[in-house]
Amino acid sequence: MTPRPDDEARTELRDLVAKASKHRDDEHERVETEFWQEIDALQGSYHGAQQDIAVALDVKRNQVLRQTKRYRTADQEPGAVD
């Protein structure tokens, strides 16, 4: 059986868990941003692409519009394909 931790070990563990949690949250935001920016570029592929994207993602077309606007950078032109 492992020994009971002291207060210092508990504090260190909490700090490490908080650091890992923050890293997870930061990475989630980064990945979410990249995803919606890519979708934003794809929706300009052809007329009706936004609706096709919504169907593929199983969301409403309006959600695609809101999310792409939310994650769009200032220099990114709406619906521009690279």
For each residue, the residues with C-beta under 8 A, 3 or more apart:
1:
2:
3:
4:
5: 9 10 13
6: 9 10
7: 10 11
8: 11 12
9: 5 6 12 13
10: 5 6 7 13 14
11: 7 8 14 15
12: 8 9 15 16
13: 5 9 10 16 17
14: 10 11 17 18
15: 11 12 18 19
16: 12 13 19 20
17: 13 14 20 21
18: 14 15 21 22
19: 15 16 22 23
20: 16 17 23 24
21: 17 18 24 25
22: 18 19 25 26
23: 19 20 26 27
24: 20 21 27 28
25: 21 22 28 29
26: 22 23 29 30
27: 23 24 30 31
28: 24 25 31 32
29: 25 26 32 33
30: 26 27 33 34
31: 27 28 34 35
32: 28 29 35 36 71
33: 29 30 36 37 71
34: 30 31 37 38
35: 31 32 38 39
36: 32 33 39 40 67 68 70 71 72
37: 33 34 40 41 68 71 72 73 76
38: 34 35 41 42
39: 35 36 42 43 53 57 64 67 68
40: 36 37 43 44 68 71 72 76 78 79
41: 37 38 44 76 79 80 81 82
42: 38 39 45 49 53 81
43: 39 40 49 50 53 64 68 79
44: 40 41 49 78 79 80 81
45: 42 49 81
46: 49
47:
48: 51 52
49: 42 43 44 45 46 52 53
50: 43 53 54 61 64 65
51: 48 54 55 61
52: 48 49 55 56
53: 39 42 43 49 50 56 57 64
54: 50 51 57 59 60 61 63 64
55: 51 52 58
56: 52 53
57: 39 53 54 64
58: 55
59: 54 63 64
60: 54 63 64
61: 50 51 54 64 65
62: 65 66
63: 54 59 60 66 67
64: 39 43 50 53 54 57 59 60 61 67 68
65: 50 61 62 68 69
66: 62 63 69 70
67: 36 39 63 64 70 71
68: 36 37 39 40 43 64 65 71 72 78
69: 65 66 72
70: 36 66 67
71: 32 33 36 37 40 67 68
72: 36 37 40 68 69 76 78
73: 37 76
74:
75:
76: 37 40 41 72 73 80
77: 80
78: 40 44 68 72
79: 40 41 43 44
80: 41 44 76 77
81: 41 42 44 45
82: 41
